[in-house]
Amino acid sequence: MDCRIGYVTVGVRDLERSLAFYRDVLGFSLMYSAPEFSYASFDVGGIRFAIAASADDSFSGRHTGIGLMVADVDASHADLAAKGVGFTMEPSKQPWGGYMAMFADPDGNTFYLDSAG
């Protein structure tokens, strides 16, 4: 499987406060903000850095936020599943338009398998 890290997502409690911090304090270039999804994304040197808010911390500590970018999600899913990787979400079209799957490492850390295209 040929892949690269395409994005990192960090769980936050307050989207607007964190958006201001990463944009105004750290100088990250805001790509877009979607408050209705409690989500914002930045361009940081060619890698996407995103924040996702959850008032109850249900996102924090449960997902790594690391997306492994691949040319073909279905083929990569089949390859990893054949190697015994457990998927927490099968490949599927997402409400925001993407197509992805999620899998867990041996310790239960969840990663995204996402399309590079």
DSSP file (Angstrom, degrees, kcal/mol; ACC not computed):
  #  RESIDUE AA STRUCTURE BP1 BP2  ACC     N-H-->O    O-->H-N    N-H-->O    O-->H-N    TCO  KAPPA ALPHA  PHI   PSI    X-CA   Y-CA   Z-CA
    1    1 A M              0   0    0      0, 0.0     2,-0.6     0, 0.0    69,-0.0   0.000 360.0 360.0 360.0 124.1    0.0    0.0    0.0
    2    2 A D        +     0   0    0      2,-0.0    69,-0.5     0, 0.0     2,-0.3  -0.883 360.0 146.7 -98.8 117.5    1.4    3.3   -1.1
    3    3 A C        -     0   0    0     -2,-0.6     2,-0.3    67,-0.1    67,-0.2  -0.938  30.2-160.6-146.2 167.5    0.2    6.1    1.2
    4    4 A R  E     -A   69   0A   0     65,-1.2    65,-3.1    -2,-0.3     2,-0.5  -0.961  38.6 -95.0-142.8 157.7    1.1    9.4    2.8
    5    5 A I  E     +A   68   0A   0     -2,-0.3    63,-0.2    63,-0.2     3,-0.1  -0.664  41.5 175.2 -76.6 125.9   -0.3   11.4    5.7
    6    6 A G  E     -     0   0A   0     61,-2.3    42,-1.8    -2,-0.5     2,-0.3   0.732  56.7  -0.9-104.4 -29.5   -2.7   13.9    4.3
    7    7 A Y  E     -Ab  67  48A   0     60,-0.7    60,-2.2    40,-0.2     2,-0.4  -0.994  49.3-147.9-159.5 158.3   -4.2   15.5    7.4
    8    8 A V  E     -Ab  66  49A   0     40,-2.0    42,-3.1    -2,-0.3     2,-0.4  -0.999  15.4-160.2-130.3 133.4   -4.2   15.7   11.1
    9    9 A T  E     - b   0  50A   0     56,-1.2     2,-0.4    -2,-0.4    42,-0.2  -0.949   1.8-161.6-117.3 135.5   -7.3   16.5   13.2
   10   10 A V  E     - b   0  51A   0     40,-2.5    42,-2.0    -2,-0.4     2,-0.3  -0.957  19.5-126.4-117.0 131.4   -7.3   17.7   16.8
   11   11 A G  E     + b   0  52A   0     -2,-0.4     2,-0.3    40,-0.2    42,-0.2  -0.588  33.9 177.8 -75.8 135.3  -10.3   17.5   19.1
   12   12 A V  E     - b   0  53A   0     40,-2.4    42,-2.3    -2,-0.3     3,-0.2  -0.875  32.6-139.1-132.7 164.5  -11.2   20.9   20.7
   13   13 A R  S    S+     0   0    0     -2,-0.3     2,-0.5     1,-0.3    -1,-0.1   0.823  93.4  35.1 -92.3 -35.9  -13.9   22.1   23.1
   14   14 A D     >  -     0   0    0      1,-0.2     4,-2.4    39,-0.1    -1,-0.3  -0.942  64.6-164.5-127.5 107.7  -14.7   25.5   21.5
   15   15 A L  H  > S+     0   0    0     -2,-0.5     4,-3.2     1,-0.2     5,-0.2   0.927  88.5  45.8 -59.8 -50.7  -14.4   25.8   17.8
   16   16 A E  H  > S+     0   0    0      1,-0.2     4,-2.4     2,-0.2    -1,-0.2   0.907 113.8  48.4 -63.7 -42.8  -14.3   29.6   17.5
   17   17 A R  H  > S+     0   0    0      2,-0.2     4,-1.9     1,-0.2    -1,-0.2   0.930 116.6  43.1 -61.9 -45.1  -11.8   30.0   20.3
   18   18 A S  H  X S+     0   0    0     -4,-2.4     4,-2.8     2,-0.2     5,-0.3   0.884 110.7  55.3 -69.8 -38.7   -9.5   27.4   18.8
   19   19 A L  H  X S+     0   0    0     -4,-3.2     4,-2.6    -5,-0.2     5,-0.4   0.937 109.6  47.5 -57.8 -46.5  -10.0   28.7   15.3
   20   20 A A  H  X>S+     0   0    0     -4,-2.4     4,-2.6    -5,-0.2     5,-0.9   0.895 111.9  50.9 -62.2 -40.4   -8.8   32.1   16.4
   21   21 A F  I  X>S+     0   0    0     -4,-1.9     5,-2.1     3,-0.2     4,-1.5   0.964 115.2  39.7 -62.4 -53.2   -5.8   30.6   18.2
   22   22 A Y  I  <5S+     0   0    0     -4,-2.8     6,-2.8     3,-0.2    -2,-0.2   0.871 125.9  37.1 -68.1 -36.7   -4.6   28.5   15.3
   23   23 A R  I  <5S+     0   0    0     -4,-2.6     4,-0.3    -5,-0.3    -3,-0.2   0.952 129.9  26.5 -77.7 -52.6   -5.3   31.3   12.7
   24   24 A D  I  <5S+     0   0    0     -4,-2.6    -3,-0.2    -5,-0.4    -2,-0.2   0.838 130.6  33.3 -87.3 -34.7   -4.4   34.4   14.6
   25   25 A V  I  <<S+     0   0    0     -4,-1.5    -3,-0.2    -5,-0.9    -4,-0.1   0.919 131.1  28.4 -88.4 -49.7   -1.8   33.2   17.2
   26   26 A L  S   <S-     0   0    0     -5,-2.1    -3,-0.2     2,-0.1    -4,-0.2   0.671 100.3-127.8 -88.0 -16.7    0.0   30.5   15.3
   27   27 A G        +     0   0    0     -6,-0.4    -4,-0.2    -4,-0.3    -3,-0.1   0.703  44.0 166.2  80.9  19.9   -0.6   31.9   11.8
   28   28 A F        -     0   0    0     -6,-2.8     2,-0.7     1,-0.1    -1,-0.2  -0.447  42.3-114.7 -66.9 142.4   -2.1   28.8   10.2
   29   29 A S  E     -C   43   0A   0     14,-1.3    14,-3.0    -2,-0.1     2,-0.3  -0.713  28.3-131.7 -84.1 112.9   -3.8   29.6    6.9
   30   30 A L  E     +C   42   0A   0     -2,-0.7    12,-0.3    12,-0.2     3,-0.1  -0.483  26.4 178.9 -68.9 123.3   -7.5   29.0    7.2
   31   31 A M  E     -     0   0A   0     10,-2.8     2,-0.3     1,-0.4    11,-0.2   0.889  65.5 -30.4 -87.0 -50.7   -8.9   26.9    4.3
   32   32 A Y  E     -C   41   0A   0      9,-1.6     9,-3.0     2,-0.0     2,-0.4  -0.981  47.8-145.0-164.6 158.4  -12.5   26.7    5.5
   33   33 A S  E     -C   40   0A   0     -2,-0.3     7,-0.3     7,-0.2     3,-0.1  -0.995   8.2-174.8-128.9 134.4  -14.6   26.7    8.6
   34   34 A A  E > > +C   39   0A   0      5,-3.7     3,-2.1    -2,-0.4     5,-1.6  -0.711   5.8 175.3-128.9  79.3  -17.9   24.7    8.9
   35   35 A P  G > 5S+     0   0    0      0, 0.0     3,-1.3     0, 0.0    -1,-0.1   0.814  78.9  65.2 -56.0 -31.3  -19.4   25.7   12.3
   36   36 A E  G 3 5S+     0   0    0      1,-0.3    -2,-0.0    -3,-0.1    -3,-0.0   0.735 112.0  35.5 -65.0 -19.8  -22.5   23.5   11.5
   37   37 A F  G < 5S-     0   0    0     -3,-2.1    -1,-0.3     2,-0.2     3,-0.1   0.274 112.1-120.2-110.3   7.2  -20.2   20.5   11.5
   38   38 A S  T < 5S+     0   0    0     -3,-1.3    15,-2.5    -4,-0.3     2,-0.3   0.920  74.4 123.0  54.0  48.2  -18.0   21.9   14.4
   39   39 A Y  E   < +CD  34  52A   0     -5,-1.6    -5,-3.7    13,-0.2     2,-0.3  -0.992  37.7 175.1-144.7 142.8  -15.0   21.7   12.0
   40   40 A A  E     -CD  33  51A   0     11,-1.9    11,-2.5    -2,-0.3     2,-0.4  -0.985  13.6-155.2-145.3 149.3  -12.3   24.0   10.5
   41   41 A S  E     -CD  32  50A   0     -9,-3.0   -10,-2.8    -2,-0.3    -9,-1.6  -0.971   6.7-168.7-131.8 143.1   -9.4   23.2    8.3
   42   42 A F  E     -CD  30  49A   0      7,-2.9     7,-2.1    -2,-0.4     2,-0.6  -0.880  23.4-125.5-125.7 154.9   -6.0   24.9    7.8
   43   43 A D  E     +CD  29  48A   0    -14,-3.0   -14,-1.3    -2,-0.3     2,-0.5  -0.924  29.0 177.9 -99.5 120.7   -3.2   24.6    5.3
   44   44 A V  E >  S- D   0  47A   0      3,-2.6     3,-1.1    -2,-0.6   -16,-0.1  -0.808  72.2 -40.9-125.8  89.1    0.1   24.2    7.1
   45   45 A G  T 3  S-     0   0    0     -2,-0.5     3,-0.1     1,-0.2    -1,-0.0   0.845 119.7 -44.6  63.1  35.6    2.9   23.7    4.7
   46   46 A G  T 3  S+     0   0    0      1,-0.3     2,-0.4   -40,-0.0    -1,-0.2   0.384 121.1  98.5  90.6  -4.7    0.9   21.5    2.3
   47   47 A I  E <  S- D   0  44A   0     -3,-1.1    -3,-2.6   -40,-0.0     2,-0.4  -0.943  74.6-121.9-113.3 138.9   -0.6   19.3    5.0
   48   48 A R  E     -bD   7  43A   0    -42,-1.8   -40,-2.0    -2,-0.4     2,-0.5  -0.640  23.8-168.7 -80.5 133.8   -4.1   19.9    6.2
   49   49 A F  E     -bD   8  42A   0     -7,-2.1    -7,-2.9    -2,-0.4     2,-0.3  -0.992  13.9-176.9-119.3 126.3   -4.5   20.5    9.9
   50   50 A A  E     -bD   9  41A   0    -42,-3.1   -40,-2.5    -2,-0.5     2,-0.4  -0.867  19.3-150.5-127.0 157.8   -8.0   20.5   11.2
   51   51 A I  E     -bD  10  40A   0    -11,-2.5   -11,-1.9    -2,-0.3     2,-0.4  -0.977   8.6-169.0-124.6 142.4   -9.9   21.0   14.4
   52   52 A A  E     -bD  11  39A   0    -42,-2.0   -40,-2.4    -2,-0.4     2,-0.3  -0.992  15.9-140.7-133.3 123.8  -13.2   19.3   15.4
   53   53 A A  E     +b   12   0A   0    -15,-2.5     2,-0.3    -2,-0.4   -40,-0.2  -0.611  22.6 171.3 -92.0 144.2  -15.1   20.5   18.4
   54   54 A S    >   -     0   0    0    -42,-2.3     3,-1.7    -2,-0.3     6,-0.2  -0.875  21.1-156.7-148.5 113.5  -17.0   18.4   20.9
   55   55 A A  T 3  S+     0   0    0     -2,-0.3    -1,-0.1     1,-0.3   -42,-0.1   0.793  97.5  45.4 -61.8 -28.9  -18.4   20.0   24.0
   56   56 A D  T 3  S-     0   0    0    -43,-0.0    -1,-0.3     0, 0.0   -43,-0.1   0.265 110.6-117.1-101.3  13.0  -18.4   16.7   25.9
   57   57 A D  S <  S+     0   0    0     -3,-1.7    -2,-0.1   -45,-0.2   -44,-0.1   0.669  70.7 138.5  62.8  18.1  -14.8   15.6   24.8
   58   58 A S  S    S+     0   0    0      1,-0.2    -1,-0.1     3,-0.1    -3,-0.1   0.761  73.4  44.4 -67.0 -21.6  -16.3   12.6   23.0
   59   59 A F  S >> S+     0   0    0    -47,-0.1     3,-1.7     3,-0.1     4,-1.1   0.860  93.0  91.5 -86.7 -39.1  -13.9   13.3   20.1
   60   60 A S  T 34 S+     0   0    0      1,-0.3     4,-0.1     2,-0.2   -50,-0.0  -0.325 100.5   4.4 -61.9 131.4  -10.8   13.9   22.2
   61   61 A G  T 34 S+     0   0    0      2,-0.4    -1,-0.3     1,-0.1     3,-0.1   0.390 114.2  81.6  80.2  -4.4   -8.7   10.8   22.8
   62   62 A R  T <4 S+     0   0    0     -3,-1.7    48,-0.6     1,-0.2     2,-0.4   0.728  92.2  38.5-103.4 -27.3  -10.8    8.5   20.7
   63   63 A H  E  <  - e   0 110A   0     -4,-1.1    -2,-0.4    46,-0.1    -1,-0.2  -0.944  64.4-145.9-122.6 144.3   -9.5    9.3   17.3
   64   64 A T  E     -     0   0A   0     46,-2.1   -55,-0.2    -2,-0.4    47,-0.1   0.802  30.9-139.4 -74.8 -26.8   -5.9    9.9   16.3
   65   65 A G  E     +     0   0A   0     45,-0.5   -56,-1.2     1,-0.3     2,-0.6   0.562  56.3 136.9  77.6   7.9   -7.1   12.3   13.6
   66   66 A I  E     -A    8   0A   0     44,-0.4    46,-2.3   -58,-0.2     2,-0.6  -0.794  39.5-159.2 -95.3 123.5   -4.5   11.0   11.3
   67   67 A G  E     -Ae   7 112A   0    -60,-2.2   -61,-2.3    -2,-0.6   -60,-0.7  -0.889   6.2-151.6-103.8 123.1   -5.6   10.4    7.7
   68   68 A L  E     -Ae   5 113A   0     44,-3.0    46,-2.4    -2,-0.6     2,-0.4  -0.843  18.5-144.2 -92.9 115.3   -3.7    8.0    5.5
   69   69 A M  E     +Ae   4 114A   0    -65,-3.1   -65,-1.2    -2,-0.7     2,-0.3  -0.669  25.5 171.7 -86.9 129.4   -4.2    9.1    1.9
   70   70 A V  E     - e   0 115A   0     44,-2.8    46,-3.8    -2,-0.4    47,-0.4  -0.910  40.9-124.8-133.3 159.2   -4.4    6.4   -0.7
   71   71 A A  S    S+     0   0    0    -69,-0.5     2,-0.4    -2,-0.3    46,-0.2   0.840 103.3  24.9 -71.9 -33.4   -5.3    6.3   -4.4
   72   72 A D     >  -     0   0    0      1,-0.1     4,-2.4    42,-0.1    -1,-0.3  -0.901  61.4-168.9-140.2 104.9   -8.1    3.7   -4.0
   73   73 A V  H  > S+     0   0    0     -2,-0.4     4,-2.8    -3,-0.2     5,-0.2   0.908  90.4  50.9 -60.3 -44.3   -9.9    3.4   -0.7
   74   74 A D  H  > S+     0   0    0      2,-0.2     4,-2.4     1,-0.2    -1,-0.2   0.922 112.6  44.9 -63.2 -44.3  -11.6    0.2   -1.7
   75   75 A A  H  > S+     0   0    0      2,-0.2     4,-2.3     1,-0.2    -1,-0.2   0.909 115.6  47.1 -66.8 -41.4   -8.4   -1.6   -2.8
   76   76 A S  H  X S+     0   0    0     -4,-2.4     4,-2.7     2,-0.2     5,-0.2   0.890 111.1  52.4 -67.3 -38.5   -6.5   -0.4    0.3
   77   77 A H  H  X S+     0   0    0     -4,-2.8     4,-3.0    -5,-0.2     5,-0.2   0.940 110.7  47.4 -59.2 -48.5   -9.4   -1.5    2.5
   78   78 A A  H  X S+     0   0    0     -4,-2.4     4,-2.1     1,-0.2    -2,-0.2   0.907 112.5  49.9 -61.4 -42.4   -9.4   -5.0    0.9
   79   79 A D  H  X S+     0   0    0     -4,-2.3     4,-0.8     2,-0.2    -2,-0.2   0.937 115.4  41.7 -61.9 -48.4   -5.6   -5.2    1.3
   80   80 A L  H ><>S+     0   0    0     -4,-2.7     5,-2.3     1,-0.2     3,-0.6   0.894 112.9  53.0 -69.0 -40.1   -5.6   -4.2    4.9
   81   81 A A  H ><5S+     0   0    0     -4,-3.0     3,-1.7     1,-0.3    -1,-0.2   0.888 105.2  55.7 -62.2 -37.9   -8.6   -6.4    5.8
   82   82 A A  H 3<5S+     0   0    0     -4,-2.1    -1,-0.3     1,-0.3    -2,-0.2   0.753 104.4  54.8 -64.8 -23.3   -6.9   -9.4    4.2
   83   83 A K  T <<5S-     0   0    0     -4,-0.8    -1,-0.3    -3,-0.6    -2,-0.2   0.314 127.6 -99.5 -92.1   7.4   -4.0   -8.7    6.6
   84   84 A G  T < 5 +     0   0    0     -3,-1.7     2,-0.2     1,-0.3    -3,-0.2   0.561  67.8 155.2  90.3   8.5   -6.3   -8.8    9.6
   85   85 A V      < -     0   0    0     -5,-2.3     2,-0.5    -8,-0.1    -1,-0.3  -0.530  39.8-132.0 -71.2 133.3   -6.8   -5.1   10.2
   86   86 A G  E     -F  104   0A   0     18,-0.6    18,-2.5    -2,-0.2     2,-0.5  -0.755  16.3-149.0 -89.5 126.7  -10.1   -4.4   12.0
   87   87 A F  E     -F  103   0A   0     -2,-0.5    16,-0.3    16,-0.2     3,-0.2  -0.810  15.7-169.6 -98.4 132.6  -12.2   -1.6   10.4
   88   88 A T  E    S+     0   0A   0     14,-1.6     2,-0.3    -2,-0.5    15,-0.2   0.590  86.3  23.9 -91.8 -14.2  -14.5    0.5   12.6
   89   89 A M  E    S-F  102   0A   0     13,-1.8    13,-2.3     3,-0.0    -1,-0.3  -0.912  81.4-135.1-150.5 123.1  -16.2    2.0    9.5
   90   90 A E  E     -     0   0A   0     -2,-0.3    10,-0.2    11,-0.2    13,-0.0  -0.299  50.6 -70.8 -69.7 160.4  -16.3    0.3    6.1
   91   91 A P  E    S+     0   0A   0      0, 0.0     2,-0.3     0, 0.0    10,-0.2  -0.301  73.6 156.5 -54.4 130.8  -15.6    2.4    3.0
   92   92 A S  E     -F  100   0A   0      8,-2.3     8,-2.2    -3,-0.1     2,-0.3  -0.996  48.3-100.0-158.7 152.7  -18.5    4.8    2.5
   93   93 A K  E     -F   99   0A   0     -2,-0.3     6,-0.3     6,-0.2     5,-0.1  -0.579  43.2-138.8 -72.6 134.1  -19.5    8.1    1.0
   94   94 A Q    >   -     0   0    0      4,-3.6     3,-2.3    -2,-0.3    -1,-0.0  -0.632  18.3-114.8 -97.9 155.0  -19.6   10.8    3.6
   95   95 A P  T 3  S+     0   0    0      0, 0.0    -1,-0.1     0, 0.0    -2,-0.0   0.776 117.2  56.0 -58.2 -26.6  -22.2   13.6    4.0
   96   96 A W  T 3  S-     0   0    0      2,-0.0    -3,-0.0     1,-0.0     0, 0.0   0.426 126.5 -98.4 -88.3   1.3  -19.6   16.2    3.2
   97   97 A G  S <  S+     0   0    0     -3,-2.3    -1,-0.0     1,-0.3    -4,-0.0   0.211  83.0 119.7 108.6 -15.4  -18.7   14.4   -0.1
   98   98 A G        -     0   0    0     -5,-0.1    -4,-3.6     1,-0.0     2,-0.4  -0.203  53.6-138.1 -77.8 172.6  -15.6   12.4    0.8
   99   99 A Y  E     +F   93   0A   0     -6,-0.3    16,-0.9    16,-0.1     2,-0.3  -0.982  41.5 138.7-132.4 119.1  -15.2    8.6    0.6
  100  100 A M  E     -FG  92 114A   0     -8,-2.2    -8,-2.3    -2,-0.4     2,-0.3  -0.940  35.8-148.4-154.6 170.8  -13.4    7.0    3.4
  101  101 A A  E     - G   0 113A   0     12,-2.1    12,-3.0    -2,-0.3     2,-0.4  -0.893  17.0-138.6-136.5 166.3  -13.0    4.1    5.9
  102  102 A M  E     -FG  89 112A   0    -13,-2.3   -13,-1.8    -2,-0.3   -14,-1.6  -0.992  19.3-179.3-131.9 141.2  -11.7    3.9    9.4
  103  103 A F  E     -FG  87 111A   0      8,-2.2     8,-3.0    -2,-0.4     2,-0.4  -0.926  18.4-131.2-136.6 162.3   -9.6    1.3   11.0
  104  104 A A  E     -FG  86 110A   0    -18,-2.5   -18,-0.6    -2,-0.3     6,-0.2  -0.885  13.5-136.3-115.4 144.2   -8.0    0.5   14.4
  105  105 A D    >   -     0   0    0      4,-2.2     3,-2.2    -2,-0.4    -1,-0.0  -0.259  49.0 -81.8 -82.1-179.1   -4.5   -0.4   15.3
  106  106 A P  T 3  S+     0   0    0      0, 0.0    -1,-0.1     0, 0.0    -2,-0.0   0.742 132.6  50.5 -60.2 -22.2   -3.8   -3.2   17.8
  107  107 A D  T 3  S-     0   0    0      2,-0.1     3,-0.1     0, 0.0    -3,-0.0   0.416 121.9-103.7 -94.6   2.0   -4.3   -0.7   20.7
  108  108 A G    <   +     0   0    0     -3,-2.2     2,-0.3     1,-0.3     0, 0.0   0.526  68.1 150.9  89.3   5.4   -7.6    0.5   19.4
  109  109 A N        -     0   0    0    -46,-0.1    -4,-2.2     1,-0.1     2,-0.4  -0.576  41.4-133.3 -70.6 131.2   -6.3    3.9   18.0
  110  110 A T  E     -eG  63 104A   0    -48,-0.6   -46,-2.1    -2,-0.3   -45,-0.5  -0.733  24.9-176.7 -97.2 134.5   -8.5    4.9   15.1
  111  111 A F  E     - G   0 103A   0     -8,-3.0    -8,-2.2    -2,-0.4     2,-0.4  -0.885  22.8-122.2-123.4 154.9   -7.1    6.1   11.7
  112  112 A Y  E     -eG  67 102A   0    -46,-2.3   -44,-3.0    -2,-0.3     2,-0.6  -0.785  10.4-156.3 -95.7 141.0   -8.8    7.3    8.6
  113  113 A L  E     +eG  68 101A   0    -12,-3.0   -12,-2.1    -2,-0.4     2,-0.3  -0.976  31.4 172.1-113.6 112.4   -8.3    5.7    5.2
  114  114 A D  E     -eG  69 100A   0    -46,-2.4   -44,-2.8    -2,-0.6     2,-0.3  -0.822  35.4 -98.4-129.5 158.2   -9.0    8.4    2.7
  115  115 A S  E     -e   70   0A   0    -16,-0.9   -44,-0.2    -2,-0.3   -16,-0.1  -0.590  15.9-156.5 -80.6 132.9   -8.8    9.0   -1.0
  116  116 A A              0   0    0    -46,-3.8   -45,-0.2    -2,-0.3    -1,-0.1   0.598 360.0 360.0 -79.6 -11.4   -5.8   11.0   -2.3
  117  117 A G              0   0    0    -47,-0.4    -1,-0.2   -46,-0.2   -46,-0.1   0.446 360.0 360.0 -91.7 360.0   -7.8   11.9   -5.4
